[in-house]
Amino acid sequence: RKEVEQDPGPFNVPEGATVAFNCTYSNSASQSFFWYRQDCRKEPKLLMSVYSSGNEDGRFTAQLNRASQYISLLIRDSKLSDSATYLCVVSTSGTYKYIFGTGTRLKVLA
Amino acid sequence: DAGVIQSPRHEVTEMGQEVTLRCKPISGHNSLFWYRQTMMRGLELLIYFNNNVPIDDSGMPEDRFSAKMPNASFSTLKIQPSEPRDSAVYFCASILEGTEAFFGQGTRLTVV
């Protein structure tokens, strides 16, 4: 089983829709969680960190479920510019080993 | 700071040749990562360094791959000999104490 797993998609959604991605991780000692965004042929960039209590940044909401070992990303009111690949990242306590999921592709359609 | 700098941006080489990829991390960052990205396997962690010391190289595919970090401002990833299946985008990323990972623009390697 992979350490971090994501549905590769693609998720094709119309503009204005709400879309959610999940990411599961296998190591219960995982301590830090992030969502990154990667545009085609570009490097990944941090979208947001994921905090235990959940956090929101504009149209984006991230949540952590430690009991079930998954993190989620919710995007409200999708824009064409949200089309990208979304990567979840997990790091284990005491290390700086950042493990990336394979990413979920999102296409927002006009 | 100019961010993480990788060179070259593109590399085309013949099978059997040695390839060296270079990375300059952000000044002050104490962890450096090498990743490889392909369509089939996504972003794979090859090796990471903390304070210039290799901590985990379990992702290095085989002995043909080696990485060094002689000082805090420079790292190399070497493939010798290269094979067509090594074709991928290789990213370097640097981190300060478990915070955000900053990526370089990557090196697109094609082995023919």
Backbone of each chain as ProteinMPNN parsed JSONL, in Angstrom:
{"seq_chain_A": "RKEVEQDPGPFNVPEGATVAFNCTYSNSASQSFFWYRQDCRKEPKLLMSVYSSGNEDGRFTAQLNRASQYISLLIRDSKLSDSATYLCVVSTSGTYKYIFGTGTRLKVLA", "coords_chain_A": {"N_chain_A": [[0.854, -1.187, 0.0], [0.535, 2.232, -0.834], [2.137, 5.017, 0.795], [0.829, 7.458, 0.768], [-2.214, 8.162, -0.668], [-4.186, 9.082, -3.468], [-7.127, 9.791, -5.396], [-6.707, 9.752, -8.802], [-8.304, 11.112, -10.615], [-9.449, 12.378, -13.849], [-11.29, 15.069, -12.302], [-13.985, 16.507, -13.616], [-15.614, 19.464, -13.609], [-18.296, 21.892, -13.66], [-17.992, 25.469, -13.96], [-18.362, 27.26, -10.949], [-19.2, 25.171, -9.43], [-19.003, 23.016, -6.506], [-16.343, 21.148, -5.293], [-14.717, 18.263, -3.989], [-11.806, 16.728, -2.679], [-10.222, 13.792, -1.488], [-7.583, 12.421, 0.525], [-5.697, 9.746, 1.524], [-3.638, 8.459, 4.152], [-1.06, 6.254, 5.331], [0.58, 6.051, 7.542], [0.272, 6.273, 10.891], [1.701, 7.912, 12.522], [2.04, 10.249, 11.255], [2.394, 13.767, 11.024], [2.381, 16.341, 9.959], [0.601, 18.11, 7.465], [-0.246, 18.951, 4.138], [-1.612, 20.748, 1.349], [-0.763, 20.928, -2.022], [-0.523, 22.686, -5.11], [-0.24, 21.989, -8.542], [0.475, 23.243, -11.621], [0.257, 22.583, -15.159], [3.288, 21.363, -16.381], [4.755, 22.798, -14.572], [6.33, 23.627, -11.393], [5.37, 22.148, -8.208], [3.394, 24.054, -5.884], [2.795, 25.488, -2.684], [-0.484, 25.279, -1.54], [-2.143, 25.269, 0.765], [-1.653, 24.746, 4.285], [-2.672, 22.054, 6.451], [-4.568, 22.005, 9.252], [-5.22, 20.606, 12.51], [-7.716, 21.33, 13.471], [-9.013, 21.979, 11.241], [-9.124, 24.244, 8.471], [-9.584, 27.307, 6.679], [-9.314, 29.065, 3.603], [-10.319, 31.542, 1.939], [-12.052, 30.409, -0.807], [-11.312, 27.858, -0.332], [-11.193, 24.966, 1.692], [-9.667, 23.034, 4.129], [-9.407, 19.883, 5.719], [-8.727, 17.61, 8.415], [-8.803, 14.246, 9.276], [-7.96, 12.366, 11.72], [-8.61, 9.922, 12.88], [-9.583, 8.331, 10.819], [-7.545, 8.631, 9.131], [-7.242, 10.498, 6.932], [-7.043, 13.367, 4.766], [-8.762, 16.232, 3.551], [-9.792, 18.333, 0.82], [-11.722, 21.024, 0.005], [-13.243, 22.795, -2.54], [-14.962, 25.656, -3.192], [-17.35, 27.277, -5.371], [-16.061, 26.977, -7.959], [-13.482, 28.08, -10.157], [-12.351, 28.727, -13.525], [-9.631, 29.025, -13.433], [-8.888, 27.373, -11.393], [-8.272, 24.949, -12.4], [-6.049, 22.36, -12.346], [-3.496, 20.206, -10.958], [-3.878, 18.684, -7.838], [-2.03, 18.086, -5.038], [-1.553, 16.076, -2.243], [0.311, 16.193, 0.791], [2.302, 14.582, 3.171], [3.913, 14.44, 6.274], [6.064, 12.847, 8.574], [6.19, 12.859, 12.1], [9.088, 14.098, 13.693], [10.722, 13.74, 11.565], [11.752, 15.165, 8.434], [10.639, 14.216, 6.187], [8.948, 14.528, 3.391], [6.213, 13.238, 1.949], [4.601, 12.843, -1.074], [1.344, 12.581, -2.475], [0.06, 11.112, -5.524], [-1.459, 12.909, -6.82], [-4.447, 14.715, -7.773], [-6.269, 15.379, -10.59], [-7.919, 18.28, -11.608], [-10.407, 19.645, -13.628], [-11.951, 22.516, -14.539], [-14.81, 23.438, -16.123], [-16.062, 25.647, -18.629]], "CA_chain_A": [[0.0, 0.0, 0.0], [1.304, 3.461, -0.859], [2.04, 5.803, 2.027], [-0.158, 8.519, 0.564], [-2.994, 7.798, -1.853], [-5.199, 10.015, -3.962], [-7.823, 9.456, -6.624], [-6.045, 10.58, -9.824], [-9.259, 11.871, -11.417], [-9.742, 13.785, -13.573], [-12.59, 15.563, -11.886], [-14.447, 17.552, -14.535], [-16.746, 20.124, -12.964], [-18.625, 23.176, -14.274], [-17.707, 26.676, -13.17], [-19.304, 27.532, -9.875], [-19.485, 23.954, -8.658], [-18.189, 22.678, -5.346], [-15.679, 19.861, -5.512], [-13.935, 17.832, -2.83], [-10.843, 15.65, -2.871], [-9.689, 13.168, -0.282], [-6.246, 11.856, 0.445], [-5.501, 8.874, 2.677], [-2.249, 8.185, 4.484], [-0.99, 4.967, 6.022], [1.39, 6.127, 8.756], [-0.485, 6.963, 11.946], [2.585, 8.883, 13.173], [2.121, 11.453, 10.434], [2.165, 14.909, 11.886], [2.171, 17.572, 9.202], [-0.18, 17.83, 6.256], [-0.329, 20.117, 3.261], [-2.091, 20.627, -0.026], [-0.001, 21.672, -3.017], [-1.132, 22.785, -6.426], [0.744, 21.941, -9.618], [-0.002, 23.538, -12.969], [0.912, 21.77, -16.189], [4.687, 21.647, -16.703], [5.31, 23.722, -13.585], [6.645, 22.996, -10.131], [4.311, 22.237, -7.183], [3.456, 25.202, -4.978], [1.926, 25.316, -1.53], [-1.824, 25.868, -1.555], [-2.435, 25.532, 2.164], [-1.376, 23.736, 5.301], [-3.883, 21.462, 7.013], [-4.47, 22.004, 10.709], [-6.069, 19.606, 13.157], [-9.076, 21.826, 13.66], [-9.54, 22.385, 9.936], [-8.835, 25.645, 8.18], [-10.228, 27.838, 5.474], [-8.63, 30.184, 2.971], [-11.188, 31.951, 0.846], [-12.94, 29.357, -1.31], [-10.684, 26.561, -0.057], [-11.27, 24.47, 3.065], [-8.92, 21.789, 4.334], [-9.756, 19.212, 6.977], [-7.943, 16.449, 8.783], [-9.496, 13.242, 10.072], [-6.885, 11.485, 12.189], [-9.137, 8.592, 13.183], [-9.681, 7.593, 9.565], [-6.285, 8.882, 8.421], [-7.332, 11.155, 5.638], [-7.233, 14.81, 4.702], [-9.652, 16.591, 2.453], [-9.749, 19.692, 0.291], [-12.999, 21.427, -0.586], [-13.171, 24.037, -3.316], [-16.295, 26.183, -3.49], [-17.448, 28.256, -6.459], [-14.887, 26.683, -8.794], [-13.124, 28.986, -11.258], [-11.549, 28.1, -14.583], [-8.225, 29.084, -13.013], [-8.61, 26.312, -10.417], [-7.86, 23.742, -13.13], [-4.665, 22.036, -11.978], [-3.381, 18.967, -10.187], [-3.776, 18.967, -6.412], [-1.199, 17.059, -4.41], [-1.499, 16.121, -0.782], [1.653, 15.949, 1.309], [2.276, 14.117, 4.548], [5.236, 14.342, 6.875], [6.02, 12.124, 9.841], [6.787, 13.544, 13.247], [10.495, 13.807, 13.952], [11.486, 13.717, 10.309], [11.305, 16.151, 7.462], [10.404, 13.443, 4.977], [7.689, 14.945, 2.804], [5.721, 12.26, 0.975], [3.536, 13.397, -1.891], [0.432, 11.74, -3.216], [0.259, 11.219, -6.971], [-2.194, 14.069, -7.292], [-5.784, 14.62, -8.357], [-6.444, 16.4, -11.629], [-9.205, 18.987, -11.653], [-10.681, 20.489, -14.792], [-13.161, 23.31, -14.381], [-15.297, 23.672, -17.489], [-16.887, 26.846, -18.806]], "C_chain_A": [[0.893, 1.241, 0.0], [1.1, 4.234, 0.426], [0.972, 6.877, 1.936], [-0.901, 8.218, -0.737], [-4.053, 8.837, -2.171], [-5.874, 9.424, -5.183], [-7.236, 10.338, -7.724], [-6.992, 11.454, -10.635], [-9.136, 11.504, -12.884], [-11.158, 14.019, -13.073], [-12.925, 16.7, -12.847], [-15.692, 18.183, -13.949], [-17.041, 21.439, -13.676], [-18.21, 24.322, -13.364], [-18.784, 26.868, -12.119], [-19.618, 26.327, -9.006], [-18.589, 23.862, -7.429], [-17.61, 21.285, -5.566], [-14.815, 19.541, -4.305], [-13.019, 16.675, -3.217], [-10.466, 15.088, -1.513], [-8.31, 12.613, -0.552], [-6.066, 11.002, 1.688], [-4.017, 8.629, 2.904], [-2.182, 6.969, 5.401], [-0.266, 5.044, 7.361], [0.672, 6.938, 9.834], [0.369, 7.985, 12.697], [2.732, 10.164, 12.363], [1.669, 12.663, 11.227], [1.822, 16.192, 11.13], [1.523, 17.231, 7.863], [-0.334, 19.112, 5.451], [-1.079, 19.741, 1.996], [-1.241, 21.517, -0.912], [-0.792, 21.673, -4.316], [-0.018, 22.75, -7.459], [0.053, 22.202, -10.945], [0.83, 22.755, -13.969], [2.332, 22.271, -16.469], [5.32, 22.683, -15.769], [5.654, 22.952, -12.315], [5.465, 23.083, -9.162], [4.516, 23.465, -6.305], [2.443, 25.004, -3.867], [0.59, 26.022, -1.743], [-2.218, 26.24, -0.127], [-1.965, 24.401, 3.053], [-2.712, 23.211, 5.819], [-3.703, 21.35, 8.508], [-5.504, 21.054, 11.299], [-7.52, 20.034, 13.257], [-9.741, 22.188, 12.343], [-9.26, 23.858, 9.707], [-9.371, 26.021, 6.807], [-9.389, 28.982, 4.93], [-9.461, 30.559, 1.755], [-12.13, 30.824, 0.445], [-12.45, 27.95, -0.965], [-10.792, 26.209, 1.427], [-10.535, 23.143, 3.151], [-9.313, 21.199, 5.68], [-8.903, 17.971, 7.157], [-8.811, 15.518, 9.613], [-8.455, 12.208, 10.496], [-7.394, 10.057, 12.414], [-9.184, 7.727, 11.926], [-8.47, 7.813, 8.656], [-6.516, 9.395, 7.004], [-7.422, 12.665, 5.826], [-8.094, 15.111, 3.491], [-9.431, 18.045, 2.05], [-11.073, 19.955, -0.402], [-12.798, 22.745, -1.304], [-14.595, 24.452, -3.649], [-16.223, 27.145, -4.649], [-16.242, 28.133, -7.402], [-14.729, 27.702, -9.922], [-12.334, 28.206, -12.306], [-10.082, 28.003, -14.158], [-7.879, 28.057, -11.935], [-8.162, 25.029, -11.092], [-6.369, 23.512, -12.91], [-4.666, 20.64, -11.379], [-3.137, 19.326, -8.74], [-3.107, 17.783, -5.721], [-1.305, 17.171, -2.896], [-0.119, 15.666, -0.331], [1.55, 15.608, 2.783], [3.705, 14.0, 5.047], [5.116, 13.708, 8.25], [6.724, 12.911, 10.93], [8.229, 13.111, 13.447], [11.344, 13.686, 12.705], [11.01, 14.878, 9.457], [11.058, 15.469, 6.123], [9.016, 13.764, 4.464], [7.309, 13.945, 1.719], [4.522, 12.854, 0.251], [2.623, 12.292, -2.413], [0.663, 11.947, -4.709], [-0.552, 12.35, -7.588], [-3.552, 13.738, -7.864], [-5.941, 15.748, -9.366], [-7.846, 16.977, -11.589], [-9.287, 19.798, -12.937], [-11.992, 21.204, -14.533], [-13.576, 23.773, -15.776], [-16.209, 24.882, -17.551], [-18.328, 26.493, -19.156]], "O_chain_A": [[1.88, 1.305, 0.733], [0.056, 4.14, 1.07], [0.29, 7.169, 2.919], [-0.28, 8.042, -1.785], [-4.715, 9.386, -1.29], [-5.268, 8.648, -5.922], [-7.263, 11.562, -7.597], [-6.564, 12.418, -11.269], [-8.737, 10.374, -13.167], [-12.086, 13.271, -13.38], [-12.238, 17.72, -12.887], [-16.718, 17.518, -13.803], [-16.132, 22.046, -14.241], [-18.094, 24.158, -12.149], [-19.969, 26.661, -12.378], [-20.241, 26.464, -7.954], [-17.563, 24.536, -7.328], [-18.316, 20.363, -5.976], [-14.252, 20.437, -3.676], [-13.397, 15.776, -3.969], [-10.398, 15.812, -0.52], [-7.923, 12.37, -1.695], [-6.266, 11.488, 2.801], [-3.234, 8.596, 1.955], [-3.119, 6.687, 6.149], [-0.476, 4.192, 8.225], [0.491, 8.147, 9.694], [-0.162, 8.827, 13.422], [3.475, 11.064, 12.753], [0.706, 12.608, 11.991], [1.058, 17.023, 11.62], [1.841, 16.228, 7.225], [-0.526, 20.198, 5.998], [-1.165, 18.57, 1.626], [-1.019, 22.691, -0.614], [-1.608, 20.79, -4.579], [1.019, 23.391, -7.29], [-0.849, 21.464, -11.341], [1.945, 22.322, -13.678], [2.543, 23.45, -16.755], [6.288, 23.353, -16.128], [5.315, 21.777, -12.177], [4.642, 23.991, -9.277], [5.645, 23.865, -6.018], [1.374, 24.43, -4.074], [0.542, 27.205, -2.082], [-2.581, 27.383, 0.151], [-1.887, 23.247, 2.631], [-3.751, 23.848, 5.645], [-2.787, 20.677, 8.981], [-6.519, 20.743, 10.676], [-8.435, 19.218, 13.144], [-10.884, 22.645, 12.318], [-9.171, 24.632, 10.66], [-9.575, 25.187, 5.926], [-8.824, 29.769, 5.688], [-9.323, 29.971, 0.683], [-12.913, 30.342, 1.263], [-13.118, 26.965, -1.28], [-10.521, 27.035, 2.299], [-10.757, 22.242, 2.342], [-9.525, 21.923, 6.654], [-8.427, 17.367, 6.196], [-9.48, 15.956, 10.55], [-8.115, 11.299, 9.738], [-6.671, 9.093, 12.159], [-8.863, 6.539, 11.965], [-8.385, 7.256, 7.561], [-6.054, 8.812, 6.023], [-7.814, 13.165, 6.88], [-8.144, 14.339, 2.534], [-8.952, 18.865, 2.833], [-11.491, 19.203, -1.282], [-12.25, 23.695, -0.745], [-15.34, 23.715, -4.295], [-15.186, 27.759, -4.898], [-15.503, 29.097, -7.602], [-15.701, 28.123, -10.549], [-11.734, 27.171, -12.016], [-9.387, 27.037, -14.477], [-6.707, 27.887, -11.597], [-7.713, 24.105, -10.414], [-5.539, 24.357, -13.244], [-5.703, 19.98, -11.304], [-2.294, 20.17, -8.437], [-3.562, 16.643, -5.812], [-1.16, 18.26, -2.34], [0.532, 14.857, -0.993], [0.819, 16.246, 3.541], [4.591, 13.524, 4.337], [4.181, 13.994, 8.999], [7.745, 13.553, 10.683], [8.555, 11.926, 13.38], [12.563, 13.543, 12.792], [9.982, 15.493, 9.741], [11.243, 16.067, 5.063], [8.018, 13.322, 5.035], [7.993, 13.822, 0.703], [3.56, 13.307, 0.872], [3.083, 11.2, -2.749], [1.385, 12.861, -5.106], [-0.349, 12.704, -8.749], [-3.786, 12.641, -8.369], [-5.767, 16.922, -9.036], [-8.834, 16.245, -11.542], [-8.366, 20.536, -13.287], [-13.026, 20.566, -14.331], [-12.808, 24.404, -16.502], [-17.019, 25.118, -16.655], [-19.155, 27.387, -19.339]]}, "seq_chain_B": "DAGVIQSPRHEVTEMGQEVTLRCKPISGHNSLFWYRQTMMRGLELLIYFNNNVPIDDSGMPEDRFSAKMPNASFSTLKIQPSEPRDSAVYFCASILEGTEAFFGQGTRLTVV", "coords_chain_B": {"N_chain_B": [[15.581, 36.606, -2.099], [16.351, 34.3, -4.735], [14.932, 32.003, -4.864], [14.672, 28.389, -5.183], [17.137, 27.091, -7.206], [17.585, 25.325, -10.143], [19.621, 23.474, -12.38], [20.605, 21.805, -15.413], [17.743, 23.28, -17.159], [16.637, 21.766, -19.119], [17.583, 18.601, -20.407], [19.006, 16.566, -22.75], [20.147, 13.45, -23.492], [22.265, 10.726, -24.471], [21.661, 7.251, -24.109], [23.533, 5.595, -21.62], [25.272, 7.615, -21.1], [26.681, 9.863, -18.656], [24.815, 11.818, -16.388], [24.407, 14.892, -14.775], [22.619, 16.613, -12.413], [21.825, 19.745, -11.001], [21.422, 21.697, -8.0], [20.55, 24.573, -6.208], [19.73, 25.431, -3.077], [17.344, 27.449, -1.175], [18.772, 30.058, 0.644], [19.646, 29.444, 4.003], [17.761, 27.496, 4.414], [17.396, 24.238, 5.776], [16.881, 21.67, 4.974], [16.926, 19.495, 2.178], [15.507, 18.197, -0.755], [15.289, 15.671, -3.269], [13.227, 14.938, -5.94], [11.5, 12.835, -8.286], [9.455, 13.019, -11.123], [6.976, 11.419, -12.938], [4.474, 10.582, -15.375], [3.331, 8.125, -14.881], [4.083, 7.374, -12.246], [3.917, 9.544, -10.626], [4.985, 11.982, -8.2], [7.935, 11.148, -6.864], [9.846, 10.639, -3.966], [13.267, 10.753, -3.917], [15.676, 11.113, -2.42], [16.611, 12.656, 0.68], [18.192, 15.371, 2.392], [19.365, 16.551, 5.514], [20.66, 19.319, 7.045], [22.882, 19.056, 5.339], [23.458, 16.359, 5.444], [22.844, 13.116, 4.228], [19.73, 11.709, 4.846], [17.723, 9.879, 4.237], [17.764, 7.665, 1.748], [16.215, 5.834, 0.549], [14.522, 5.946, -1.582], [15.995, 6.097, -3.858], [16.408, 4.768, -6.993], [18.285, 2.805, -7.905], [21.742, 1.653, -7.979], [22.829, 3.228, -9.916], [22.136, 5.773, -9.481], [23.156, 8.617, -7.67], [23.623, 10.972, -5.023], [24.776, 14.086, -3.771], [25.648, 16.452, -1.239], [27.657, 18.759, -0.803], [27.893, 21.163, 0.549], [25.955, 23.691, 2.27], [24.75, 25.103, 0.262], [24.528, 23.817, -2.139], [23.733, 21.054, -4.214], [23.958, 17.885, -5.864], [22.6, 15.59, -8.222], [23.324, 12.591, -9.621], [23.356, 10.507, -12.453], [24.526, 7.55, -13.619], [25.339, 4.789, -15.472], [23.098, 6.515, -17.699], [19.693, 5.652, -18.546], [16.967, 5.042, -20.855], [14.57, 4.787, -19.355], [14.958, 6.48, -17.267], [14.075, 8.896, -17.98], [12.364, 11.775, -17.137], [10.896, 14.378, -15.067], [12.934, 16.054, -12.882], [12.861, 17.239, -9.678], [14.065, 19.58, -7.316], [13.781, 20.467, -3.928], [13.599, 22.753, -1.182], [13.515, 23.209, 2.366], [12.676, 24.905, 5.382], [13.031, 23.866, 8.527], [10.692, 22.054, 8.657], [8.632, 23.516, 7.533], [6.968, 25.145, 4.787], [7.616, 23.538, 1.662], [9.727, 24.562, -0.858], [9.95, 24.516, -4.294], [12.262, 24.002, -6.983], [12.337, 24.864, -10.51], [12.601, 22.559, -11.874], [14.24, 19.913, -13.721], [14.018, 18.783, -16.912], [14.544, 15.73, -18.068], [15.613, 13.842, -20.774], [16.36, 10.753, -22.003], [17.803, 9.2, -24.653]], "CA_chain_B": [[16.191, 35.337, -2.538], [15.864, 33.919, -6.05], [14.245, 30.726, -4.799], [15.477, 27.211, -5.465], [17.608, 27.172, -8.588], [18.027, 24.062, -10.701], [20.193, 23.506, -13.725], [19.971, 22.596, -16.457], [16.287, 23.173, -17.214], [16.367, 20.64, -20.021], [18.772, 17.827, -20.717], [18.79, 15.425, -23.634], [21.406, 12.723, -23.503], [22.184, 9.378, -25.026], [21.751, 6.143, -23.169], [24.895, 5.237, -21.254], [26.025, 8.796, -20.695], [26.509, 10.365, -17.291], [24.018, 13.041, -16.285], [24.497, 15.545, -13.468], [21.629, 17.659, -12.183], [22.33, 20.622, -9.944], [20.4, 22.415, -7.232], [20.958, 25.54, -5.194], [18.533, 25.662, -2.247], [17.176, 28.788, -0.619], [19.716, 30.298, 1.721], [19.076, 29.307, 5.341], [16.965, 26.271, 4.528], [18.276, 23.192, 6.28], [16.561, 20.36, 4.387], [16.864, 19.51, 0.716], [14.883, 16.981, -1.28], [15.263, 15.389, -4.705], [12.068, 14.171, -6.37], [11.374, 12.526, -9.707], [8.034, 12.989, -11.467], [6.557, 10.844, -14.211], [3.02, 10.439, -15.47], [2.914, 6.832, -14.316], [4.384, 7.179, -10.827], [3.733, 10.773, -9.876], [6.152, 12.627, -7.604], [8.583, 10.177, -5.984], [10.982, 11.134, -3.206], [14.464, 9.944, -4.162], [16.592, 11.241, -1.298], [16.605, 13.976, 1.286], [19.3, 15.763, 3.249], [19.111, 17.513, 6.578], [21.963, 19.906, 7.399], [23.858, 18.512, 4.386], [23.667, 14.931, 5.668], [21.753, 12.3, 3.66], [18.957, 11.089, 5.907], [16.946, 8.759, 3.725], [17.943, 7.497, 0.294], [15.511, 4.601, 0.185], [13.818, 6.132, -2.837], [16.912, 6.074, -5.001], [16.0, 3.543, -7.686], [19.336, 1.789, -8.005], [23.093, 2.187, -7.772], [23.197, 4.185, -10.964], [21.795, 7.101, -8.974], [23.86, 9.056, -6.477], [23.39, 12.376, -4.713], [25.707, 14.672, -2.809], [25.414, 17.827, -0.796], [28.95, 19.098, -0.201], [27.725, 22.294, 1.456], [24.55, 24.083, 2.456], [24.217, 25.865, -0.863], [24.677, 23.124, -3.415], [23.533, 19.612, -4.234], [23.925, 17.282, -7.188], [22.042, 14.25, -8.433], [24.045, 12.044, -10.763], [22.905, 9.224, -12.99], [25.614, 6.998, -14.416], [24.978, 5.322, -16.783], [21.678, 6.836, -17.846], [18.88, 4.746, -19.355], [15.734, 5.717, -21.303], [13.535, 4.807, -18.31], [15.25, 7.572, -16.338], [13.463, 10.118, -18.507], [11.394, 12.285, -16.163], [11.236, 15.7, -14.55], [13.571, 15.932, -11.575], [12.688, 18.462, -8.9], [14.75, 19.795, -6.055], [12.992, 21.325, -3.044], [14.251, 23.009, 0.091], [12.575, 23.456, 3.466], [13.222, 25.375, 6.652], [12.462, 23.325, 9.762], [9.359, 21.482, 8.586], [7.615, 24.434, 7.001], [6.637, 24.962, 3.371], [8.651, 23.099, 0.727], [9.834, 25.385, -2.061], [10.499, 23.723, -5.384], [12.846, 24.599, -8.164], [11.509, 24.711, -11.7], [12.755, 21.208, -12.376], [15.055, 19.58, -14.89], [13.337, 17.795, -17.752], [15.579, 14.848, -18.606], [15.236, 12.867, -21.804], [17.46, 9.853, -22.355], [17.407, 8.557, -25.921]], "C_chain_B": [[15.556, 34.902, -3.86], [15.068, 32.628, -6.003], [15.212, 29.585, -5.058], [15.86, 27.232, -6.948], [18.13, 25.816, -9.035], [18.634, 24.287, -12.072], [20.644, 22.106, -14.114], [18.449, 22.481, -16.403], [15.868, 21.991, -18.087], [17.675, 19.935, -20.313], [18.351, 16.669, -21.605], [20.133, 14.722, -23.761], [21.184, 11.333, -24.084], [22.338, 8.341, -23.921], [23.223, 5.8, -22.899], [25.733, 6.41, -20.795], [25.759, 9.143, -19.24], [25.732, 11.677, -17.319], [24.176, 13.601, -14.875], [23.5, 16.69, -13.4], [22.066, 18.451, -10.956], [21.207, 21.396, -9.271], [21.059, 23.356, -6.239], [19.729, 25.842, -4.349], [18.448, 27.114, -1.8], [18.11, 28.93, 0.576], [19.029, 30.21, 3.082], [18.203, 28.088, 5.519], [17.877, 25.112, 4.903], [17.941, 21.792, 5.768], [16.427, 20.497, 2.881], [16.384, 18.154, 0.229], [15.11, 16.893, -2.784], [14.052, 14.502, -4.985], [12.168, 13.893, -7.869], [9.879, 12.431, -10.018], [7.834, 12.413, -12.851], [5.044, 10.73, -14.208], [2.564, 9.187, -14.739], [3.03, 6.79, -12.796], [4.218, 8.432, -9.981], [5.056, 11.301, -9.348], [6.749, 11.672, -6.566], [9.752, 10.841, -5.268], [12.165, 10.201, -3.42], [15.367, 9.926, -2.936], [16.352, 12.585, -0.632], [17.754, 14.12, 2.273], [18.773, 16.687, 4.342], [20.471, 18.011, 7.069], [23.098, 19.242, 6.63], [24.099, 17.019, 4.526], [22.522, 14.146, 5.033], [21.046, 11.525, 4.758], [18.266, 9.818, 5.419], [17.118, 8.699, 2.217], [17.206, 6.262, -0.198], [14.742, 4.724, -1.127], [14.708, 6.127, -4.063], [16.722, 4.736, -5.709], [17.069, 2.447, -7.724], [20.69, 2.475, -7.926], [23.524, 3.17, -8.848], [22.943, 5.624, -10.514], [22.626, 7.399, -7.733], [23.598, 10.542, -6.274], [24.38, 12.825, -3.657], [25.239, 16.057, -2.413], [26.667, 18.273, -0.065], [28.895, 20.293, 0.743], [26.263, 22.73, 1.45], [23.938, 24.749, 1.235], [24.265, 25.121, -2.187], [24.457, 21.626, -3.244], [23.534, 19.13, -5.672], [23.245, 15.926, -7.131], [22.664, 13.729, -9.717], [23.462, 10.703, -11.158], [23.998, 8.718, -13.93], [25.578, 5.474, -14.351], [23.48, 5.587, -16.881], [21.001, 5.823, -18.775], [17.6, 5.477, -19.76], [14.653, 5.791, -20.213], [13.805, 5.845, -17.223], [14.622, 8.882, -16.799], [12.316, 10.548, -17.6], [11.714, 13.753, -15.908], [11.775, 15.507, -13.141], [13.464, 17.288, -10.868], [13.573, 18.418, -7.664], [13.861, 20.717, -5.228], [13.784, 21.572, -1.771], [13.216, 23.481, 1.119], [13.336, 24.01, 4.657], [12.417, 24.759, 7.784], [10.996, 22.9, 9.646], [8.259, 22.423, 8.134], [7.391, 24.144, 5.52], [7.839, 24.495, 2.566], [8.599, 23.98, -0.51], [10.558, 24.569, -3.131], [11.231, 24.586, -6.398], [11.951, 24.314, -9.368], [11.661, 23.353, -12.363], [13.72, 21.108, -13.543], [14.321, 18.493, -15.657], [14.404, 16.981, -18.462], [14.981, 13.89, -19.619], [16.471, 12.058, -22.147], [17.024, 9.056, -23.586], [18.351, 7.397, -26.259]], "O_chain_B": [[14.362, 35.11, -4.076], [14.565, 32.195, -7.04], [16.423, 29.789, -5.142], [15.005, 27.374, -7.822], [19.002, 25.23, -8.394], [18.217, 25.17, -12.822], [21.021, 21.309, -13.255], [17.926, 21.651, -15.66], [14.875, 21.315, -17.816], [18.727, 20.56, -20.447], [17.458, 15.894, -21.261], [21.139, 15.346, -24.102], [20.057, 10.845, -24.17], [23.052, 8.545, -22.939], [24.04, 5.726, -23.817], [26.781, 6.23, -20.175], [24.737, 8.761, -18.671], [25.966, 12.534, -18.171], [24.086, 12.861, -13.896], [23.529, 17.612, -14.216], [22.606, 17.895, -9.999], [20.185, 21.706, -9.883], [21.995, 22.989, -5.529], [18.778, 26.447, -4.844], [19.367, 27.902, -2.023], [18.219, 28.029, 1.409], [17.977, 30.811, 3.299], [17.927, 27.681, 6.648], [18.999, 25.012, 4.407], [18.639, 20.831, 6.093], [15.888, 21.481, 2.375], [16.796, 17.108, 0.732], [15.123, 17.906, -3.484], [13.872, 13.458, -4.358], [12.83, 14.617, -8.612], [9.123, 11.827, -9.256], [8.446, 12.863, -13.819], [4.411, 10.778, -13.153], [1.536, 9.19, -14.062], [2.164, 6.228, -12.127], [4.363, 8.385, -8.759], [6.109, 11.1, -9.953], [6.146, 11.42, -5.523], [10.557, 11.529, -5.896], [12.08, 9.005, -3.141], [15.773, 8.863, -2.468], [15.941, 13.544, -1.285], [18.215, 13.159, 2.89], [17.864, 17.488, 4.123], [21.326, 17.217, 7.461], [24.139, 18.91, 7.196], [24.896, 16.465, 3.768], [21.355, 14.462, 5.266], [21.674, 10.777, 5.509], [18.238, 8.807, 6.121], [16.664, 9.589, 1.497], [17.54, 5.709, -1.246], [14.356, 3.716, -1.718], [14.215, 6.15, -5.19], [16.86, 3.683, -5.087], [16.744, 1.268, -7.583], [20.784, 3.698, -7.822], [24.516, 3.877, -8.67], [23.472, 6.57, -11.098], [22.782, 6.549, -6.856], [23.378, 11.28, -7.234], [24.769, 12.061, -2.773], [24.531, 16.735, -3.156], [26.737, 18.177, 1.16], [29.738, 20.43, 1.63], [25.446, 22.189, 0.706], [22.723, 24.941, 1.182], [24.068, 25.72, -3.244], [24.918, 21.014, -2.281], [23.159, 19.865, -6.586], [23.309, 15.216, -6.128], [22.547, 14.352, -10.772], [23.121, 9.877, -10.311], [24.347, 9.377, -14.909], [25.768, 4.91, -13.273], [22.689, 4.933, -16.202], [21.628, 5.229, -19.652], [17.189, 6.424, -19.089], [13.9, 6.763, -20.161], [12.962, 6.062, -16.352], [14.644, 9.871, -16.066], [11.404, 9.767, -17.331], [12.67, 14.301, -16.456], [11.136, 14.866, -12.307], [13.904, 18.32, -11.375], [13.791, 17.368, -7.06], [13.254, 21.643, -5.765], [14.547, 20.714, -1.328], [12.19, 24.067, 0.775], [14.482, 23.64, 4.912], [11.248, 25.097, 7.974], [10.157, 23.331, 10.437], [7.078, 22.144, 8.337], [7.604, 23.021, 5.061], [8.95, 24.989, 2.757], [7.548, 24.124, -1.136], [11.63, 24.012, -2.896], [10.872, 25.738, -6.639], [10.943, 23.616, -9.259], [10.936, 23.032, -13.305], [13.978, 22.08, -14.251], [14.037, 17.421, -15.123], [15.088, 17.484, -19.353], [13.982, 13.22, -19.358], [17.502, 12.609, -22.533], [16.022, 8.341, -23.565], [18.177, 6.738, -27.284]]}, "name": "protein", "num_of_chains": 2, "seq": "RKEVEQDPGPFNVPEGATVAFNCTYSNSASQSFFWYRQDCRKEPKLLMSVYSSGNEDGRFTAQLNRASQYISLLIRDSKLSDSATYLCVVSTSGTYKYIFGTGTRLKVLADAGVIQSPRHEVTEMGQEVTLRCKPISGHNSLFWYRQTMMRGLELLIYFNNNVPIDDSGMPEDRFSAKMPNASFSTLKIQPSEPRDSAVYFCASILEGTEAFFGQGTRLTVV"}
